[in-house]
Amino acid sequence: MPTFNSIKRGIKTSQIVLPVFFGQVDACIIQRYAYKTLITHNPQLGQKLNTQFNSPGFLLTIIVFRTNLEEDIQKVILEVSDTITDHTQGRQMMMLLRMSRFSRFKPEYLNNIEKLYEKHKVMEIRLKKNQ
């Protein structure tokens, strides 16, 4: 298991990836969507950097209805979410929100988040022991 001398956080994708590109840090963790967008705009980054690991996919956002929301309004929202990527404006909105699609919720969608969280807790404990 690798150990880390330091961990830095960044807000902008470029603040996270460019230090790796210029050899200032060894690695970074970034959302796949952000990385793909960055290398689309700067193909040189994609040529020099390698993806070593990909986490399993997981939900970033969940949309919920209040229990007393009128059924016809729920129906409209669900219809729009099912067809949003069929329209240019819908695809643009999804891109702005950094979303690739909407899916109807299934409880098993939370499994990968739970596994990732458990791994994080284990790594955090190891990191604290090494400090």
Backbone atoms as SQL, in Angstrom:
CREATE TABLE atoms (id INTEGER PRIMARY KEY, chain TEXT, resi INTEGER, resn TEXT, atom TEXT, x REAL, y REAL, z REAL);
INSERT INTO atoms VALUES
  (1, 'A', 1, 'MET', 'N', 0.845, -1.176, 0.000),
  (2, 'A', 1, 'MET', 'CA', 0.000, 0.000, 0.000),
  (3, 'A', 1, 'MET', 'C', 0.892, 1.241, 0.000),
  (4, 'A', 2, 'PRO', 'N', 0.688, 2.142, -0.970),
  (5, 'A', 2, 'PRO', 'CA', 1.541, 3.333, -1.013),
  (6, 'A', 2, 'PRO', 'C', 1.248, 4.255, 0.163),
  (7, 'A', 3, 'THR', 'N', 2.265, 5.011, 0.528),
  (8, 'A', 3, 'THR', 'CA', 2.071, 6.040, 1.552),
  (9, 'A', 3, 'THR', 'C', 2.249, 7.394, 0.888),
  (10, 'A', 4, 'PHE', 'N', 1.673, 8.400, 1.490),
  (11, 'A', 4, 'PHE', 'CA', 1.719, 9.735, 0.921),
  (12, 'A', 4, 'PHE', 'C', 2.442, 10.670, 1.883),
  (13, 'A', 5, 'ASN', 'N', 3.381, 11.434, 1.353),
  (14, 'A', 5, 'ASN', 'CA', 4.057, 12.431, 2.175),
  (15, 'A', 5, 'ASN', 'C', 3.152, 13.618, 2.441),
  (16, 'A', 6, 'SER', 'N', 2.348, 13.948, 1.455),
  (17, 'A', 6, 'SER', 'CA', 1.407, 15.052, 1.629),
  (18, 'A', 6, 'SER', 'C', 0.237, 14.876, 0.670),
  (19, 'A', 7, 'ILE', 'N', -0.855, 15.491, 1.015),
  (20, 'A', 7, 'ILE', 'CA', -2.045, 15.482, 0.170),
  (21, 'A', 7, 'ILE', 'C', -2.474, 16.926, 0.002),
  (22, 'A', 8, 'LYS', 'N', -2.638, 17.344, -1.244),
  (23, 'A', 8, 'LYS', 'CA', -3.073, 18.708, -1.542),
  (24, 'A', 8, 'LYS', 'C', -4.423, 18.628, -2.255),
  (25, 'A', 9, 'ARG', 'N', -5.230, 19.622, -2.021),
  (26, 'A', 9, 'ARG', 'CA', -6.540, 19.684, -2.664),
  (27, 'A', 9, 'ARG', 'C', -6.574, 20.884, -3.598),
  (28, 'A', 10, 'GLY', 'N', -7.359, 20.770, -4.648),
  (29, 'A', 10, 'GLY', 'CA', -7.527, 21.875, -5.577),
  (30, 'A', 10, 'GLY', 'C', -8.982, 22.007, -5.969),
  (31, 'A', 11, 'ILE', 'N', -9.337, 23.167, -6.436),
  (32, 'A', 11, 'ILE', 'CA', -10.714, 23.401, -6.857),
  (33, 'A', 11, 'ILE', 'C', -10.849, 23.227, -8.361),
  (34, 'A', 12, 'LYS', 'N', -9.933, 23.809, -9.100),
  (35, 'A', 12, 'LYS', 'CA', -9.991, 23.736, -10.560),
  (36, 'A', 12, 'LYS', 'C', -9.277, 22.486, -11.048),
  (37, 'A', 13, 'THR', 'N', -9.805, 21.894, -12.107),
  (38, 'A', 13, 'THR', 'CA', -9.216, 20.701, -12.688),
  (39, 'A', 13, 'THR', 'C', -7.747, 20.921, -13.033),
  (40, 'A', 14, 'SER', 'N', -7.447, 22.073, -13.613),
  (41, 'A', 14, 'SER', 'CA', -6.061, 22.349, -14.002),
  (42, 'A', 14, 'SER', 'C', -5.140, 22.413, -12.788),
  (43, 'A', 15, 'GLN', 'N', -5.643, 22.897, -11.641),
  (44, 'A', 15, 'GLN', 'CA', -4.825, 22.960, -10.417),
  (45, 'A', 15, 'GLN', 'C', -4.473, 21.563, -9.919),
  (46, 'A', 16, 'ILE', 'N', -5.273, 20.593, -10.291),
  (47, 'A', 16, 'ILE', 'CA', -5.060, 19.229, -9.836),
  (48, 'A', 16, 'ILE', 'C', -4.175, 18.447, -10.812),
  (49, 'A', 17, 'VAL', 'N', -4.412, 18.614, -12.106),
  (50, 'A', 17, 'VAL', 'CA', -3.722, 17.805, -13.118),
  (51, 'A', 17, 'VAL', 'C', -2.376, 18.387, -13.539),
  (52, 'A', 18, 'LEU', 'N', -2.281, 19.694, -13.699),
  (53, 'A', 18, 'LEU', 'CA', -1.042, 20.282, -14.224),
  (54, 'A', 18, 'LEU', 'C', 0.191, 20.017, -13.362),
  (55, 'A', 19, 'PRO', 'N', 0.099, 20.007, -12.033),
  (56, 'A', 19, 'PRO', 'CA', 1.297, 19.650, -11.259),
  (57, 'A', 19, 'PRO', 'C', 1.816, 18.241, -11.566),
  (58, 'A', 20, 'VAL', 'N', 0.932, 17.323, -11.915),
  (59, 'A', 20, 'VAL', 'CA', 1.367, 15.982, -12.325),
  (60, 'A', 20, 'VAL', 'C', 2.055, 16.071, -13.678),
  (61, 'A', 21, 'PHE', 'N', 1.444, 16.801, -14.594),
  (62, 'A', 21, 'PHE', 'CA', 1.991, 16.973, -15.941),
  (63, 'A', 21, 'PHE', 'C', 3.401, 17.565, -15.896),
  (64, 'A', 22, 'PHE', 'N', 3.631, 18.533, -15.013),
  (65, 'A', 22, 'PHE', 'CA', 4.937, 19.192, -14.933),
  (66, 'A', 22, 'PHE', 'C', 5.898, 18.520, -13.959),
  (67, 'A', 23, 'GLY', 'N', 5.530, 17.359, -13.430),
  (68, 'A', 23, 'GLY', 'CA', 6.422, 16.595, -12.572),
  (69, 'A', 23, 'GLY', 'C', 6.589, 17.151, -11.162),
  (70, 'A', 24, 'GLN', 'N', 5.687, 18.028, -10.740),
  (71, 'A', 24, 'GLN', 'CA', 5.768, 18.601, -9.402),
  (72, 'A', 24, 'GLN', 'C', 5.197, 17.664, -8.340),
  (73, 'A', 25, 'VAL', 'N', 4.253, 16.822, -8.741),
  (74, 'A', 25, 'VAL', 'CA', 3.676, 15.800, -7.860),
  (75, 'A', 25, 'VAL', 'C', 3.603, 14.500, -8.650),
  (76, 'A', 26, 'ASP', 'N', 3.440, 13.400, -7.933),
  (77, 'A', 26, 'ASP', 'CA', 3.457, 12.084, -8.580),
  (78, 'A', 26, 'ASP', 'C', 2.116, 11.667, -9.169),
  (79, 'A', 27, 'ALA', 'N', 1.029, 12.056, -8.533),
  (80, 'A', 27, 'ALA', 'CA', -0.279, 11.565, -8.959),
  (81, 'A', 27, 'ALA', 'C', -1.381, 12.499, -8.491),
  (82, 'A', 28, 'CYS', 'N', -2.572, 12.282, -9.039),
  (83, 'A', 28, 'CYS', 'CA', -3.740, 13.031, -8.595),
  (84, 'A', 28, 'CYS', 'C', -4.974, 12.152, -8.731),
  (85, 'A', 29, 'ILE', 'N', -6.003, 12.558, -8.039),
  (86, 'A', 29, 'ILE', 'CA', -7.301, 11.897, -8.136),
  (87, 'A', 29, 'ILE', 'C', -8.281, 12.934, -8.642),
  (88, 'A', 30, 'ILE', 'N', -9.022, 12.570, -9.684),
  (89, 'A', 30, 'ILE', 'CA', -9.909, 13.536, -10.330),
  (90, 'A', 30, 'ILE', 'C', -11.107, 12.799, -10.903),
  (91, 'A', 31, 'GLN', 'N', -12.215, 13.510, -11.050),
  (92, 'A', 31, 'GLN', 'CA', -13.393, 12.901, -11.663),
  (93, 'A', 31, 'GLN', 'C', -13.115, 12.625, -13.137),
  (94, 'A', 32, 'ARG', 'N', -13.585, 11.501, -13.594),
  (95, 'A', 32, 'ARG', 'CA', -13.378, 11.082, -14.988),
  (96, 'A', 32, 'ARG', 'C', -13.881, 12.150, -15.952),
  (97, 'A', 33, 'TYR', 'N', -15.051, 12.698, -15.687),
  (98, 'A', 33, 'TYR', 'CA', -15.632, 13.717, -16.556),
  (99, 'A', 33, 'TYR', 'C', -14.701, 14.913, -16.685),
  (100, 'A', 34, 'ALA', 'N', -14.158, 15.378, -15.576),
  (101, 'A', 34, 'ALA', 'CA', -13.276, 16.544, -15.596),
  (102, 'A', 34, 'ALA', 'C', -11.997, 16.240, -16.374),
  (103, 'A', 35, 'TYR', 'N', -11.455, 15.039, -16.185),
  (104, 'A', 35, 'TYR', 'CA', -10.229, 14.658, -16.894),
  (105, 'A', 35, 'TYR', 'C', -10.480, 14.595, -18.397),
  (106, 'A', 36, 'LYS', 'N', -11.581, 13.971, -18.800),
  (107, 'A', 36, 'LYS', 'CA', -11.892, 13.871, -20.234),
  (108, 'A', 36, 'LYS', 'C', -12.063, 15.251, -20.859),
  (109, 'A', 37, 'THR', 'N', -12.718, 16.150, -20.138),
  (110, 'A', 37, 'THR', 'CA', -12.896, 17.508, -20.639),
  (111, 'A', 37, 'THR', 'C', -11.546, 18.200, -20.796),
  (112, 'A', 38, 'LEU', 'N', -10.678, 18.034, -19.814),
  (113, 'A', 38, 'LEU', 'CA', -9.366, 18.673, -19.851),
  (114, 'A', 38, 'LEU', 'C', -8.523, 18.166, -21.019),
  (115, 'A', 39, 'ILE', 'N', -8.479, 16.853, -21.235),
  (116, 'A', 39, 'ILE', 'CA', -7.647, 16.337, -22.327),
  (117, 'A', 39, 'ILE', 'C', -8.277, 16.595, -23.695),
  (118, 'A', 40, 'THR', 'N', -9.586, 16.830, -23.736),
  (119, 'A', 40, 'THR', 'CA', -10.210, 17.232, -24.996),
  (120, 'A', 40, 'THR', 'C', -9.700, 18.605, -25.403),
  (121, 'A', 41, 'HIS', 'N', -9.549, 19.485, -24.427),
  (122, 'A', 41, 'HIS', 'CA', -9.072, 20.836, -24.707),
  (123, 'A', 41, 'HIS', 'C', -7.550, 20.912, -24.815),
  (124, 'A', 42, 'ASN', 'N', -6.855, 19.950, -24.231),
  (125, 'A', 42, 'ASN', 'CA', -5.397, 19.949, -24.282),
  (126, 'A', 42, 'ASN', 'C', -4.915, 18.505, -24.480),
  (127, 'A', 43, 'PRO', 'N', -4.930, 18.014, -25.728),
  (128, 'A', 43, 'PRO', 'CA', -4.566, 16.616, -26.010),
  (129, 'A', 43, 'PRO', 'C', -3.169, 16.227, -25.525),
  (130, 'A', 44, 'GLN', 'N', -2.273, 17.187, -25.399),
  (131, 'A', 44, 'GLN', 'CA', -0.913, 16.894, -24.926),
  (132, 'A', 44, 'GLN', 'C', -0.954, 16.273, -23.529),
  (133, 'A', 45, 'LEU', 'N', -1.895, 16.697, -22.698),
  (134, 'A', 45, 'LEU', 'CA', -2.027, 16.124, -21.359),
  (135, 'A', 45, 'LEU', 'C', -2.370, 14.641, -21.443),
  (136, 'A', 46, 'GLY', 'N', -3.293, 14.303, -22.327),
  (137, 'A', 46, 'GLY', 'CA', -3.691, 12.912, -22.489),
  (138, 'A', 46, 'GLY', 'C', -2.579, 12.038, -23.041),
  (139, 'A', 47, 'GLN', 'N', -1.662, 12.638, -23.813),
  (140, 'A', 47, 'GLN', 'CA', -0.542, 11.878, -24.365),
  (141, 'A', 47, 'GLN', 'C', 0.519, 11.585, -23.310),
  (142, 'A', 48, 'LYS', 'N', 0.691, 12.486, -22.360),
  (143, 'A', 48, 'LYS', 'CA', 1.758, 12.335, -21.371),
  (144, 'A', 48, 'LYS', 'C', 1.296, 11.647, -20.080),
  (145, 'A', 49, 'LEU', 'N', 0.025, 11.802, -19.727),
  (146, 'A', 49, 'LEU', 'CA', -0.480, 11.261, -18.463),
  (147, 'A', 49, 'LEU', 'C', -1.189, 9.931, -18.673),
  (148, 'A', 50, 'ASN', 'N', -1.057, 9.039, -17.713),
  (149, 'A', 50, 'ASN', 'CA', -1.711, 7.734, -17.769),
  (150, 'A', 50, 'ASN', 'C', -2.731, 7.615, -16.651),
  (151, 'A', 51, 'THR', 'N', -3.869, 7.035, -16.969),
  (152, 'A', 51, 'THR', 'CA', -4.845, 6.706, -15.927),
  (153, 'A', 51, 'THR', 'C', -4.428, 5.369, -15.341),
  (154, 'A', 52, 'GLN', 'N', -4.213, 5.336, -14.037),
  (155, 'A', 52, 'GLN', 'CA', -3.762, 4.116, -13.374),
  (156, 'A', 52, 'GLN', 'C', -4.912, 3.311, -12.806),
  (157, 'A', 53, 'PHE', 'N', -5.899, 3.985, -12.236),
  (158, 'A', 53, 'PHE', 'CA', -7.024, 3.306, -11.607),
  (159, 'A', 53, 'PHE', 'C', -8.300, 4.069, -11.913),
  (160, 'A', 54, 'ASN', 'N', -9.389, 3.333, -12.038),
  (161, 'A', 54, 'ASN', 'CA', -10.712, 3.934, -12.163),
  (162, 'A', 54, 'ASN', 'C', -11.582, 3.355, -11.067),
  (163, 'A', 55, 'SER', 'N', -12.255, 4.224, -10.342),
  (164, 'A', 55, 'SER', 'CA', -13.186, 3.710, -9.344),
  (165, 'A', 55, 'SER', 'C', -14.445, 3.272, -10.074),
  (166, 'A', 56, 'PRO', 'N', -15.199, 2.383, -9.473),
  (167, 'A', 56, 'PRO', 'CA', -16.457, 1.993, -10.102),
  (168, 'A', 56, 'PRO', 'C', -17.388, 3.202, -10.155),
  (169, 'A', 57, 'GLY', 'N', -18.286, 3.195, -11.106),
  (170, 'A', 57, 'GLY', 'CA', -19.223, 4.306, -11.226),
  (171, 'A', 57, 'GLY', 'C', -20.125, 4.409, -10.011),
  (172, 'A', 58, 'PHE', 'N', -20.527, 5.624, -9.694),
  (173, 'A', 58, 'PHE', 'CA', -21.455, 5.819, -8.589),
  (174, 'A', 58, 'PHE', 'C', -22.242, 7.100, -8.809),
  (175, 'A', 59, 'LEU', 'N', -23.338, 7.200, -8.085),
  (176, 'A', 59, 'LEU', 'CA', -24.206, 8.367, -8.186),
  (177, 'A', 59, 'LEU', 'C', -23.553, 9.577, -7.567),
  (178, 'A', 60, 'LEU', 'N', -23.646, 10.700, -8.252),
  (179, 'A', 60, 'LEU', 'CA', -23.177, 11.955, -7.686),
  (180, 'A', 60, 'LEU', 'C', -24.339, 12.777, -7.151),
  (181, 'A', 61, 'THR', 'N', -25.511, 12.583, -7.741),
  (182, 'A', 61, 'THR', 'CA', -26.668, 13.396, -7.397),
  (183, 'A', 61, 'THR', 'C', -27.906, 12.524, -7.349),
  (184, 'A', 62, 'ILE', 'N', -28.757, 12.803, -6.398),
  (185, 'A', 62, 'ILE', 'CA', -30.045, 12.123, -6.315),
  (186, 'A', 62, 'ILE', 'C', -31.117, 13.201, -6.234),
  (187, 'A', 63, 'ILE', 'N', -32.126, 13.089, -7.074),
  (188, 'A', 63, 'ILE', 'CA', -33.251, 14.015, -7.037),
  (189, 'A', 63, 'ILE', 'C', -34.403, 13.301, -6.349),
  (190, 'A', 64, 'VAL', 'N', -34.977, 13.937, -5.354),
  (191, 'A', 64, 'VAL', 'CA', -36.086, 13.329, -4.606),
  (192, 'A', 64, 'VAL', 'C', -37.292, 14.260, -4.648),
  (193, 'A', 65, 'PHE', 'N', -38.465, 13.665, -4.497),
  (194, 'A', 65, 'PHE', 'CA', -39.712, 14.421, -4.427),
  (195, 'A', 65, 'PHE', 'C', -40.220, 14.402, -2.995),
  (196, 'A', 66, 'ARG', 'N', -40.862, 15.467, -2.587),
  (197, 'A', 66, 'ARG', 'CA', -41.540, 15.416, -1.300),
  (198, 'A', 66, 'ARG', 'C', -42.723, 14.455, -1.441),
  (199, 'A', 67, 'THR', 'N', -43.108, 13.842, -0.375),
  (200, 'A', 67, 'THR', 'CA', -44.131, 12.786, -0.439),
  (201, 'A', 67, 'THR', 'C', -45.489, 13.289, -0.901),
  (202, 'A', 68, 'ASN', 'N', -45.791, 14.548, -0.678),
  (203, 'A', 68, 'ASN', 'CA', -47.108, 15.047, -1.074),
  (204, 'A', 68, 'ASN', 'C', -47.091, 15.826, -2.397),
  (205, 'A', 69, 'LEU', 'N', -46.028, 15.692, -3.185),
  (206, 'A', 69, 'LEU', 'CA', -45.972, 16.357, -4.492),
  (207, 'A', 69, 'LEU', 'C', -47.018, 15.737, -5.412),
  (208, 'A', 70, 'GLU', 'N', -47.770, 16.586, -6.090),
  (209, 'A', 70, 'GLU', 'CA', -48.836, 16.099, -6.958),
  (210, 'A', 70, 'GLU', 'C', -48.291, 15.110, -7.982),
  (211, 'A', 71, 'GLU', 'N', -49.046, 14.070, -8.208),
  (212, 'A', 71, 'GLU', 'CA', -48.611, 12.997, -9.097),
  (213, 'A', 71, 'GLU', 'C', -48.370, 13.476, -10.524),
  (214, 'A', 72, 'ASP', 'N', -49.189, 14.420, -11.011),
  (215, 'A', 72, 'ASP', 'CA', -48.992, 14.909, -12.375),
  (216, 'A', 72, 'ASP', 'C', -47.685, 15.676, -12.515),
  (217, 'A', 73, 'ILE', 'N', -47.265, 16.382, -11.475),
  (218, 'A', 73, 'ILE', 'CA', -45.976, 17.093, -11.511),
  (219, 'A', 73, 'ILE', 'C', -44.830, 16.082, -11.485),
  (220, 'A', 74, 'GLN', 'N', -44.945, 15.057, -10.647),
  (221, 'A', 74, 'GLN', 'CA', -43.933, 13.997, -10.623),
  (222, 'A', 74, 'GLN', 'C', -43.794, 13.360, -12.000),
  (223, 'A', 75, 'LYS', 'N', -44.928, 13.116, -12.632),
  (224, 'A', 75, 'LYS', 'CA', -44.933, 12.470, -13.955),
  (225, 'A', 75, 'LYS', 'C', -44.203, 13.329, -14.995),
  (226, 'A', 76, 'VAL', 'N', -44.456, 14.648, -14.975),
  (227, 'A', 76, 'VAL', 'CA', -43.787, 15.556, -15.915),
  (228, 'A', 76, 'VAL', 'C', -42.279, 15.552, -15.673),
  (229, 'A', 77, 'ILE', 'N', -41.870, 15.641, -14.423),
  (230, 'A', 77, 'ILE', 'CA', -40.438, 15.653, -14.094),
  (231, 'A', 77, 'ILE', 'C', -39.778, 14.361, -14.557),
  (232, 'A', 78, 'LEU', 'N', -40.412, 13.229, -14.325),
  (233, 'A', 78, 'LEU', 'CA', -39.842, 11.950, -14.747),
  (234, 'A', 78, 'LEU', 'C', -39.776, 11.836, -16.265),
  (235, 'A', 79, 'GLU', 'N', -40.800, 12.319, -16.966),
  (236, 'A', 79, 'GLU', 'CA', -40.781, 12.297, -18.437),
  (237, 'A', 79, 'GLU', 'C', -39.648, 13.160, -18.980),
  (238, 'A', 80, 'VAL', 'N', -39.461, 14.333, -18.399),
  (239, 'A', 80, 'VAL', 'CA', -38.376, 15.222, -18.834),
  (240, 'A', 80, 'VAL', 'C', -37.027, 14.560, -18.568),
  (241, 'A', 81, 'SER', 'N', -36.869, 13.954, -17.401),
  (242, 'A', 81, 'SER', 'CA', -35.583, 13.327, -17.083),
  (243, 'A', 81, 'SER', 'C', -35.286, 12.151, -18.009),
  (244, 'A', 82, 'ASP', 'N', -36.333, 11.471, -18.480),
  (245, 'A', 82, 'ASP', 'CA', -36.129, 10.342, -19.394),
  (246, 'A', 82, 'ASP', 'C', -35.760, 10.777, -20.805),
  (247, 'A', 83, 'THR', 'N', -36.127, 12.007, -21.188),
  (248, 'A', 83, 'THR', 'CA', -35.914, 12.451, -22.570),
  (249, 'A', 83, 'THR', 'C', -34.985, 13.650, -22.696),
  (250, 'A', 84, 'ILE', 'N', -34.388, 14.083, -21.608),
  (251, 'A', 84, 'ILE', 'CA', -33.610, 15.327, -21.623),
  (252, 'A', 84, 'ILE', 'C', -32.445, 15.285, -22.613),
  (253, 'A', 85, 'THR', 'N', -31.823, 14.138, -22.760),
  (254, 'A', 85, 'THR', 'CA', -30.663, 14.063, -23.667),
  (255, 'A', 85, 'THR', 'C', -31.078, 13.943, -25.135),
  (256, 'A', 86, 'ASP', 'N', -32.367, 13.899, -25.395),
  (257, 'A', 86, 'ASP', 'CA', -32.849, 13.879, -26.778),
  (258, 'A', 86, 'ASP', 'C', -32.849, 15.270, -27.398),
  (259, 'A', 87, 'HIS', 'N', -32.601, 16.294, -26.604),
  (260, 'A', 87, 'HIS', 'CA', -32.683, 17.678, -27.065),
  (261, 'A', 87, 'HIS', 'C', -31.366, 18.403, -26.812),
  (262, 'A', 88, 'THR', 'N', -30.993, 19.266, -27.740),
  (263, 'A', 88, 'THR', 'CA', -29.732, 20.009, -27.630),
  (264, 'A', 88, 'THR', 'C', -29.649, 20.784, -26.326),
  (265, 'A', 89, 'GLN', 'N', -30.727, 21.490, -25.977),
  (266, 'A', 89, 'GLN', 'CA', -30.708, 22.276, -24.742),
  (267, 'A', 89, 'GLN', 'C', -30.549, 21.373, -23.529),
  (268, 'A', 90, 'GLY', 'N', -31.168, 20.214, -23.563),
  (269, 'A', 90, 'GLY', 'CA', -31.047, 19.264, -22.458),
  (270, 'A', 90, 'GLY', 'C', -29.629, 18.749, -22.313),
  (271, 'A', 91, 'ARG', 'N', -28.991, 18.425, -23.441),
  (272, 'A', 91, 'ARG', 'CA', -27.597, 17.964, -23.398),
  (273, 'A', 91, 'ARG', 'C', -26.677, 19.063, -22.891),
  (274, 'A', 92, 'GLN', 'N', -26.946, 20.308, -23.294),
  (275, 'A', 92, 'GLN', 'CA', -26.138, 21.427, -22.808),
  (276, 'A', 92, 'GLN', 'C', -26.300, 21.606, -21.298),
  (277, 'A', 93, 'MET', 'N', -27.526, 21.490, -20.818),
  (278, 'A', 93, 'MET', 'CA', -27.759, 21.614, -19.386),
  (279, 'A', 93, 'MET', 'C', -27.039, 20.501, -18.629),
  (280, 'A', 94, 'MET', 'N', -27.109, 19.285, -19.169),
  (281, 'A', 94, 'MET', 'CA', -26.440, 18.154, -18.524),
  (282, 'A', 94, 'MET', 'C', -24.934, 18.395, -18.486),
  (283, 'A', 95, 'MET', 'N', -24.374, 18.954, -19.567),
  (284, 'A', 95, 'MET', 'CA', -22.943, 19.233, -19.597),
  (285, 'A', 95, 'MET', 'C', -22.577, 20.275, -18.540),
  (286, 'A', 96, 'LEU', 'N', -23.395, 21.319, -18.415),
  (287, 'A', 96, 'LEU', 'CA', -23.132, 22.344, -17.401),
  (288, 'A', 96, 'LEU', 'C', -23.187, 21.772, -16.000),
  (289, 'A', 97, 'LEU', 'N', -24.065, 20.811, -15.775),
  (290, 'A', 97, 'LEU', 'CA', -24.197, 20.184, -14.468),
  (291, 'A', 97, 'LEU', 'C', -23.227, 19.022, -14.279),
  (292, 'A', 98, 'ARG', 'N', -22.422, 18.769, -15.307),
  (293, 'A', 98, 'ARG', 'CA', -21.447, 17.670, -15.290),
  (294, 'A', 98, 'ARG', 'C', -22.130, 16.325, -15.044),
  (295, 'A', 99, 'MET', 'N', -23.224, 16.140, -15.744),
  (296, 'A', 99, 'MET', 'CA', -23.976, 14.891, -15.638),
  (297, 'A', 99, 'MET', 'C', -24.028, 14.256, -17.021),
  (298, 'A', 100, 'SER', 'N', -23.979, 12.945, -17.071),
  (299, 'A', 100, 'SER', 'CA', -24.051, 12.268, -18.357),
  (300, 'A', 100, 'SER', 'C', -25.444, 11.727, -18.642),
  (301, 'A', 101, 'ARG', 'N', -26.199, 11.418, -17.587),
  (302, 'A', 101, 'ARG', 'CA', -27.543, 10.881, -17.792),
  (303, 'A', 101, 'ARG', 'C', -28.317, 10.871, -16.481),
  (304, 'A', 102, 'PHE', 'N', -29.609, 10.680, -16.623),
  (305, 'A', 102, 'PHE', 'CA', -30.493, 10.450, -15.488),
  (306, 'A', 102, 'PHE', 'C', -30.879, 8.985, -15.496),
  (307, 'A', 103, 'SER', 'N', -31.007, 8.391, -14.349),
  (308, 'A', 103, 'SER', 'CA', -31.483, 7.013, -14.229),
  (309, 'A', 103, 'SER', 'C', -32.476, 6.953, -13.086),
  (310, 'A', 104, 'ARG', 'N', -33.459, 6.102, -13.247),
  (311, 'A', 104, 'ARG', 'CA', -34.385, 5.877, -12.137),
  (312, 'A', 104, 'ARG', 'C', -33.620, 5.170, -11.026),
  (313, 'A', 105, 'PHE', 'N', -33.835, 5.585, -9.804),
  (314, 'A', 105, 'PHE', 'CA', -33.077, 5.079, -8.672),
  (315, 'A', 105, 'PHE', 'C', -33.349, 3.599, -8.405),
  (316, 'A', 106, 'LYS', 'N', -32.256, 2.892, -8.118),
  (317, 'A', 106, 'LYS', 'CA', -32.317, 1.506, -7.651),
  (318, 'A', 106, 'LYS', 'C', -31.404, 1.440, -6.427),
  (319, 'A', 107, 'PRO', 'N', -31.832, 0.768, -5.365),
  (320, 'A', 107, 'PRO', 'CA', -31.004, 0.723, -4.146),
  (321, 'A', 107, 'PRO', 'C', -29.579, 0.225, -4.387),
  (322, 'A', 108, 'GLU', 'N', -29.387, -0.662, -5.347),
  (323, 'A', 108, 'GLU', 'CA', -28.031, -1.181, -5.590),
  (324, 'A', 108, 'GLU', 'C', -27.081, -0.118, -6.134),
  (325, 'A', 109, 'TYR', 'N', -27.609, 1.039, -6.584),
  (326, 'A', 109, 'TYR', 'CA', -26.746, 2.121, -7.036),
  (327, 'A', 109, 'TYR', 'C', -25.859, 2.646, -5.905),
  (328, 'A', 110, 'LEU', 'N', -26.259, 2.416, -4.677),
  (329, 'A', 110, 'LEU', 'CA', -25.476, 2.892, -3.538),
  (330, 'A', 110, 'LEU', 'C', -24.353, 1.928, -3.149),
  (331, 'A', 111, 'ASN', 'N', -24.334, 0.721, -3.702),
  (332, 'A', 111, 'ASN', 'CA', -23.327, -0.276, -3.330),
  (333, 'A', 111, 'ASN', 'C', -21.896, 0.203, -3.581),
  (334, 'A', 112, 'ASN', 'N', -21.641, 0.778, -4.756),
  (335, 'A', 112, 'ASN', 'CA', -20.281, 1.232, -5.068),
  (336, 'A', 112, 'ASN', 'C', -19.846, 2.380, -4.168),
  (337, 'A', 113, 'ILE', 'N', -20.778, 3.245, -3.788),
  (338, 'A', 113, 'ILE', 'CA', -20.442, 4.333, -2.871),
  (339, 'A', 113, 'ILE', 'C', -20.057, 3.755, -1.515),
  (340, 'A', 114, 'GLU', 'N', -20.804, 2.769, -1.070),
  (341, 'A', 114, 'GLU', 'CA', -20.512, 2.143, 0.222),
  (342, 'A', 114, 'GLU', 'C', -19.138, 1.473, 0.200),
  (343, 'A', 115, 'LYS', 'N', -18.813, 0.763, -0.881),
  (344, 'A', 115, 'LYS', 'CA', -17.498, 0.117, -0.995),
  (345, 'A', 115, 'LYS', 'C', -16.378, 1.153, -1.016),
  (346, 'A', 116, 'LEU', 'N', -16.577, 2.228, -1.764),
  (347, 'A', 116, 'LEU', 'CA', -15.571, 3.278, -1.855),
  (348, 'A', 116, 'LEU', 'C', -15.364, 3.938, -0.488),
  (349, 'A', 117, 'TYR', 'N', -16.430, 4.166, 0.229),
  (350, 'A', 117, 'TYR', 'CA', -16.339, 4.761, 1.564),
  (351, 'A', 117, 'TYR', 'C', -15.573, 3.845, 2.521),
  (352, 'A', 118, 'GLU', 'N', -15.847, 2.554, 2.470),
  (353, 'A', 118, 'GLU', 'CA', -15.145, 1.598, 3.330),
  (354, 'A', 118, 'GLU', 'C', -13.647, 1.594, 3.020),
  (355, 'A', 119, 'LYS', 'N', -13.281, 1.615, 1.731),
  (356, 'A', 119, 'LYS', 'CA', -11.862, 1.685, 1.358),
  (357, 'A', 119, 'LYS', 'C', -11.233, 2.975, 1.868),
  (358, 'A', 120, 'HIS', 'N', -11.975, 4.072, 1.764),
  (359, 'A', 120, 'HIS', 'CA', -11.473, 5.360, 2.242),
  (360, 'A', 120, 'HIS', 'C', -11.186, 5.301, 3.739),
  (361, 'A', 121, 'LYS', 'N', -12.094, 4.714, 4.507),
  (362, 'A', 121, 'LYS', 'CA', -11.882, 4.620, 5.952),
  (363, 'A', 121, 'LYS', 'C', -10.624, 3.813, 6.265),
  (364, 'A', 122, 'VAL', 'N', -10.401, 2.717, 5.554),
  (365, 'A', 122, 'VAL', 'CA', -9.214, 1.886, 5.771),
  (366, 'A', 122, 'VAL', 'C', -7.957, 2.679, 5.439),
  (367, 'A', 123, 'MET', 'N', -7.959, 3.388, 4.313),
  (368, 'A', 123, 'MET', 'CA', -6.787, 4.177, 3.923),
  (369, 'A', 123, 'MET', 'C', -6.529, 5.303, 4.910),
  (370, 'A', 124, 'GLU', 'N', -7.578, 5.917, 5.413),
  (371, 'A', 124, 'GLU', 'CA', -7.437, 6.995, 6.382),
  (372, 'A', 124, 'GLU', 'C', -6.784, 6.493, 7.666),
  (373, 'A', 125, 'ILE', 'N', -7.191, 5.317, 8.114),
  (374, 'A', 125, 'ILE', 'CA', -6.608, 4.711, 9.320),
  (375, 'A', 125, 'ILE', 'C', -5.124, 4.424, 9.085),
  (376, 'A', 126, 'ARG', 'N', -4.781, 3.864, 7.918),
  (377, 'A', 126, 'ARG', 'CA', -3.375, 3.572, 7.607),
  (378, 'A', 126, 'ARG', 'C', -2.549, 4.854, 7.543),
  (379, 'A', 127, 'LEU', 'N', -3.138, 5.879, 6.958),
  (380, 'A', 127, 'LEU', 'CA', -2.434, 7.148, 6.844),
  (381, 'A', 127, 'LEU', 'C', -2.135, 7.732, 8.221),
  (382, 'A', 128, 'LYS', 'N', -3.092, 7.662, 9.114),
  (383, 'A', 128, 'LYS', 'CA', -2.894, 8.178, 10.468),
  (384, 'A', 128, 'LYS', 'C', -1.820, 7.391, 11.212),
  (385, 'A', 129, 'LYS', 'N', -1.761, 6.077, 10.980),
  (386, 'A', 129, 'LYS', 'CA', -0.738, 5.248, 11.628),
  (387, 'A', 129, 'LYS', 'C', 0.657, 5.615, 11.143),
  (388, 'A', 130, 'ASN', 'N', 0.774, 6.016, 9.877),
  (389, 'A', 130, 'ASN', 'CA', 2.085, 6.337, 9.296),
  (390, 'A', 130, 'ASN', 'C', 2.556, 7.744, 9.628),
  (391, 'A', 131, 'GLN', 'N', 1.715, 8.557, 10.218),
  (392, 'A', 131, 'GLN', 'CA', 2.106, 9.946, 10.529),
  (393, 'A', 131, 'GLN', 'C', 2.831, 10.045, 11.826);
